Amino acid sequence: MAVRRKDQFFSDTAKFKETPQYREMINATETKIAGGKSIEVLNQEKQQLETDKQAKKIDEAEYKKKMSEINHSRQIRKCVDKYVQNSSTTQESIGDEYVKQRANGKTEQGWKETHENIQKKFDNLADNVKQRPDVQANFQKQLNDASANIDMAKEARLEINSQLGKDWVNETRNLYTVKDNYERNEDFIWHVTNDNTKSSIEEIWGVSDYRQATVNDVQIFKDLDTNTIDDMNCIINSCGKNTAEVVNLAKRIAEDQNCHMKADNAREFGHVINAVRQASGHVGSMNYDQIRNEINTMYKSAEQAVLHDNQVQFLSMNSAAVHAYKHKEEFGGNTTTSDYLTNVRDNLIKPQNTNGGVYTQDGSGISTNYHLTESGRYRFGTVRTDSNGGNPYIKTMHVRSEAGVGQQPPINITHTANPGSGNTTASTAPPQNNSLGGFTSTLSWLGSAFC
């Protein structure tokens, strides 16, 4: 790669070597603002508040006041998270968003204008109307409320600005910006992905520590490894704006005795999330019964497939079902789940179709790439093994568009045997290429070599 690009790479990474871990810092900040209370305690207080309201132990005004106090720390957390992770935001835009949450829907300027309009409206009244005590009392209350909201807005502005101005917040924001310029899996930005994934789990499950999140009373995230964090990050991000809804529905599916697809670890739960996404797209809604029935059909089709002798398989039935459901029609409209898991595999995953591979994020395994061009379509597959080439399983098989032909993955590792033979030889020499593609390939090599 070009010397200038290499120098830039190391220069960019060196800037963040002293950056504190964002997740630890923001968690501590949130807890401090909440008076030392964890999110679990705050959720319990919310439930009690709802109960008291239903029992008419408190009125609406007291309910709103206490709920605002409970939501305080979480509102700050979400706004700081948004500022850090989205480079298109500004301190002003995030500040406005937070102020509106704390000051009843308006910024300080908005409430000043409201105050002025109330005063003008009163001034324009006829003198005999102005003299009425009830009119004076009503307008004075409106003016007092507007003034109180102006004060709340000012206080909220100072509060959010003090958080957004902290060095560790802006250093992490800058790191997110740099992250967009390099490949997602590189080691130097790994703690960003790591923090982001764990924080997402904590927010969706409503816990202060991601390891406490459960599915069917099992702490499936308790022992997250690097590769699973990477997988979960991709899956959660792919859910888009409906992340919480999709994940919560997947949790319900995995805990449903009438659903065949189960999850006793994070990787399998990731497959359930993908199953929900695919099934909901097929049925055209988030109707629970329809989605569950579709997932059961998806799972049963994979379960009934009769594999050929000595075939490399997907790691689990969940994985096989989800990948077959998603990709089988790419190989032809009449391709069945059984065809995908047998004939497609036999045709694609062959020694002569090997196209190199890369080490996994933590260096514990190798992902071997396979490619085959037929009828102008680029067919692609990946097999994962351990670092010695043993214990192979299929990660995916799919068809890329015609634009993918010729744009094949870089060969960073040379294999001298079939996956699973236990005799794989790997070379960690970086690609010799001064193009941008070569630069990207070298980043992959650097990330693998330094893990």
Helices and strands as residue ranges (DSSP letters): H 3-14, H 22-33, H 39-54, H 60-85, H 91-102, H 108-123, H 127-130, H 133-164, H 167-179, G 187-189, H 190-205, G 210-212, H 226-238, G 240-242, H 243-254, H 266-283, H 288-303, H 317-327, G 328-331, H 337-339, I 340-344, H 345-348, G 351-353, E 354-359, E 365-374, E 377-386, E 393-400, G 402-404, H 436-450
